[in-house]
Amino acid sequence: MEYTHQSSWIIPFIPFPVPMLIGVGLVLFPTATKNLRRMWTFPSILLLTIVMIFSVDLSIHQINKSSFYQYLWSWTINNDLSLEFGYLIDSLTSIMSILITTVGTLVLIYSDNYMSHDQGYLRFFAYMTFFNTSMLGLVTSSNLVQIYIFWELVGMCSYLLIGFWFTRPIAANACQKAFVTNRVGDFGLLLGILGIYWITGSLEFRDLFQIINNLIYNNEVDIFFLTLCALLLFCGSVAKSAQFPLHVWLPDAMEGPTPISALIHAATMVAAGIFLVARLLPLFIVIPSIMNGIAFIGIITVILGATLAIAQKDIKKNLAYSTMSQLGYMMLALGMGSYRAALFHLITHAYSKALLFLGSGSIIHSMEAIVGYSPDKSQNMVLMGGLTKHVSITKTAFLLGTLSLCGIPPFACFWSKDEILNDSWLYSPILAILACSTAGLTAFYMFRMYLLVFEGYLNVHFLNFNGKNNSSFYSISLWGKEGKKVKNKMNFLILLRMNNNEITSFFRNNTYSQQINRNVKNITHLFFDSTKMGTIKTACLYPHESDNTMRFSMLVLVLFTLFVGTIGISFSQKRIDSDILSKLLIPFIDLLSQNSQNFVDWYEFFTNAIFSVIISFFGIVIASFFYRPIYSDLQNLNLLNLFEKSITKKMVADTIINVIYDWSYNRGYIDTFYEFFVIVSIRKLSKFYYFFDRQVIDAIPNGIGITSFFIGETIKYVGGGRISSYILFFIFFILIFLVIWYYLFIY
């Protein structure tokens, strides 16, 4: 046991050789390295798997002995400053290490096939492996300075991966936006670290917690200054975990490859902010105002993320706002002091959301094989309807992840989310009502996404147009590829669309881009599969399932989604520490004086759970009502009835959700606010300072120089060459200067 802990320092360094060797190979042997690029997948996955096994072993020891191990090396020592580097192994480190390595390994396996066609394959694996190294260094850090160093390395990897396809302007802008937004939070984090060191004289976690408790107990610290420092520390978590108001970078970060979204923006990097708050919770918990502020920011983020997700058409951005909302639940739990519930939801959400992101990547991958690389088409949920029979395995996996995120029993997120909701009723009924209502919104937007992608909210109906024989039409598939021109005995109306309550018809001379309106609200019908319609024969292209390596990662995550919730289920009605998670977290629960959480009231839990599940089912029903598939039989189709149903449905939808839709589709106008009131204001202020610097600050010395030049040019014509005259003028001006100096400074 002692030997295992002493060897734990190697955890962050095990995956590190891979990015180093890839970088050296690309510099010294670029041709050979690129030709053997698939070879680098195996060591990347193998080394991270070794770390995963090591992390599992550490967790088993933590469960059995509830141990705490810390080892330090001196880095800088002088009379005024002492910095040490080291590693800290405890239950929180074990949980985060397992999470990083399991999801990271599955994402690397998935990425081997997903990125196989990309020219930046090696660069992608180098970035991903270095990111995993940085995250492992972050969670094993023993002090605030060390955390800040790895914090910035994680941010750098995120910047590189978001802008992986940097030749696309939208990707370049997205990584810059993520960089600038996170710099705001990271600057606050740095100021908070300096302030905490000013107060305590220490940066080691256990030392500063004890020192702050003693200072507060003896009333030897300025509470206002301590609160300000704690708030600045929290700013780093607000930016990294996409909490309001620094959440605006997360949806744009979806411009990176989908495996990046699964690893960084669902399971690990965004969880780093939750990890930091959990690590510093013994500091925050002694400052009630900070705890209330954390809970307040959490509930705002929960509601905002859910409302912004309900009208997105990009499948990855929809999942991004869902991630933001779920991170808000975790932050809410930490603000309430529910340490166990927050980490429980961190675990269950990471696996469920990674499954959903990898599922969306599988869909996008198959769509790109048809429409080419075009995010507007391959990621647009409106253009994906009816995928069930083409990607049935992905559909099943996606459905299970959706049910888990909606909080439907017995899936993983049900147990963790309902524990947060149960604790919220004890903390504040108002927060509980808001959190439970958002659970219904979660079910609504998640099943909206599922129905749009797999079931098909809209369908193209092939209708008899003019009864002419021997006419022809172009068979257009749902995914934007035109088939061959085929002959048929009937002429058909290809597409019906309703825009502002007007019916518009599209015929074969219209282009695909004209046929699909980009606004989800304005489309009422997608394409209907005509392959089974009598003598009609089409040459449509269809999506297909991903390769085995991609499906393997999804299926393993399905198992986690089904069973990982059991680690937090207590099989004893008396003590909650009979479950695995509580045994692992006993040291932290004792440290935070949360002994009341050692007992569980199952009756109260299931009573609240029934209420929340009913709300979730209500959200599913509403989503099914608005986005249910509409199928029509060609022989029994009545065109007038179809028009009436479409118009009625459009009017009902506009009446109920028009305001919410506009709010959600425009991202709550928060980006617009930043654009006009922050960016524009800063630019105007910068232009003013530039003008002031050039026309005032620089003008003074420049004016003095020019004036001296003209005075010199003028005086040189006055001189007559007589030294006595020069001495007379010199004495005259000296006398004037002395008189002025006397009256100003002496008299």
C-alpha positions, 0 to 999 in steps of 0.5 A: 500500500505504501509503495503504491502511494509512493509510486503515484507521482508517475500517474501524470507522466505515464502518457507523456512520452506519446506527444513528445515522441510524436512531436520529435518524429514530425520534426526529425522524420516527418515522412516516416512518422506520417506514413506510420501514423496509425501506429501511434494509436496503440501506445496512446491507448495502452499507456492511458489504460495502465493509468486507469488500472493504477487509478482503480487500484488506488480507489480500492485502497481508498475504499478499504482504508480511507487513506490520505497520502501527500508527498512534497519536494521543495522547489523554491525556498527563501526567507519570504517564499517557500514553494513546493511541488508534490502530489496528493492522493485521496478519494477525490483524486481517485474518482477524477483519475478513474473518470479521466482515464476511462472516458479518455481511453474510450474516446481515443479508441473511438477517435482512431476511426473517426479521425482516420481520414483527417490529415491532422491525425497525428497532431490530434492524438498528440493534443489529446494525449497531452490533454490527458497528461495535463488533467491527471497532473491537475487532479493530483496537484497538492497546492494551488500554484501547481493546480494553476500551472496544470490549469493553464496547460489544460486551457492551452490543450483546449484552445488547440483542440477547439481550433484543430481545424484552424483553417476554418474561420469559425473554428479559429474564432471559437478557440479565440473566444474560449481563450479570451473568456477563460482568461477572465476566469483564470486572472481571477483565479490567479488573484485569488491564489495570491490573496490566499497566500497573503492571508495564510502564508501557505498554498498547501490545501490541508495547511491553508484550510486549517490556518483559515479555520483558526484565523476565523475562530480567533477573529484574526482575519478580515472577513471581507478580504477573505470573501473577496479572495474566495470569490476570485478563486471561484471565478476560475471555476465559473469560466472553466465549467461554463457557468453563467455569465462566462458560459458563452464559449462552450457552444462555440467550442463544438467547432472542434472534432466530436471526440474532443467534445466528448472528452473535454466538454462533457467529461473532463475539462469542464469538470475541472471547475467542479473539481476545484470547487470540491477541492476548496469546499472546506475553505468555502464552507466557512464563508456562508455568503460564498456558499450561497453565491455558488448555489445561486450561480448554479441554479441560474446556470441550470435554468439558462442552459436548459432554456437555451437548449430547447430551440437549437438545431445543431446537435452538438450545440444542443448537447453543449447547452445540456452539459452547461445545465448539468454542470449547474446542477453540480455547482448547485449541489456544492453550494448547498454543501451536498458534496457527495451528490455533486460528485455522484452526478459528476460521475454519472453525467460524464459517462452519459454525456460522453455516450451522447456525444459519441453517438452524435459523432457517429451520426455526424460521421455517417452523414458526412459520408453522404453530404461531405464535410458541411456542419450546416448539413451534417450537424443539423438535426432538422435534416436527420429525421428518420435515421432509426432503421439506418443506424439502429445501434447508435439510436439505441445507445443514444436513447439510453443516454437520453433516458439517463440524462432525463432522470428516468429510472433505473439509469445512472443520472436518475440516482444522482440528479434526484439526490441533488433534488432531494437535498435542494428541498432541504436547503431551499424550497424555491431552489428545489422548485426551480431545479425540478422544473428544469428537470422537465425542460431537460426531458423536453429538449433531450427528447426533442433532439432524439425525435428530430434525429431518429424518428423524424418530426417532418416528412416529405410526402410524394403526392400526385400532382397533375396526373400526367403519365410518362413524367419524371422527377428527381429522387432527393434523399433526406440527406441532400444527395440527388439520385438518378433521374427516374421514369415513373407513371406519375408526377409528384410534388417533392416537398411541402413547406410552410413559411409564415403560414404560407404553403410553398411547393418545390419542384425538381428544378429547385436546388437542395439549398432552396428546399431546406429552410434553416429555421427549425420553426419554418419546416414542417415536413422532411423527406419520406422514404419512397423506396416502398412506393409501388413501382417507384425506384430511387437511387437515394444514399442513406447513412450507415452504422459506424465501424466496430471501434466507434461502436465498441466505445459507445457500447462500453459507455452504455454499460456505464450508463446502465450500471454506474449509478449503483455505486451510489445506491445504499442497500442499507436503510440505516446508513448511506455509507454502505454504498461504494461512493460514500465509503470512498468519500468518508474522509471528506464527509468528516472533514466537512462535518456532514455527518447528517449525510451518513443517514438516508431517508429512503421514503423521502427520497423516493417520494421526491423521486416520483415527483421529479420523474413525473415532471420528466415524463411530462416533458417527454410527452410535450416533446412528443406532442410537438415533434412526433413523426407524421407519416401519411399513406399515399393512397389515403392522403388528403392534401387539404387535410395535410395543409390544415394540420400543418397550419394548425400545428404551426399556429399552436407552436407559435402561440405556446413557444414563440417567445421561448424559441426566440430567446433560446435560438438567439442564445438568450441575447447574452452574446449580443449583450457582450457584443454591443455593451462589452466588445464595442465599448472596449473598442471605443474606449481603446480608440479614445485612449489611442487618440488621447495618447497620440494627440495629448500625451505624445503631443506635449513632448512633440510640441516642446520639440517643435517649439524649440526647433522654431525658436532656435531657427528664429534666434539664430537670425537675431545673433550678431556675433558679439559675445557681450550681447549674448552675455547680456541676454543670458543674464536678463533671462536668468534674472527673470527666472529667479524672480519667478522662482522667488514668487512661486516657491519662496515668497 
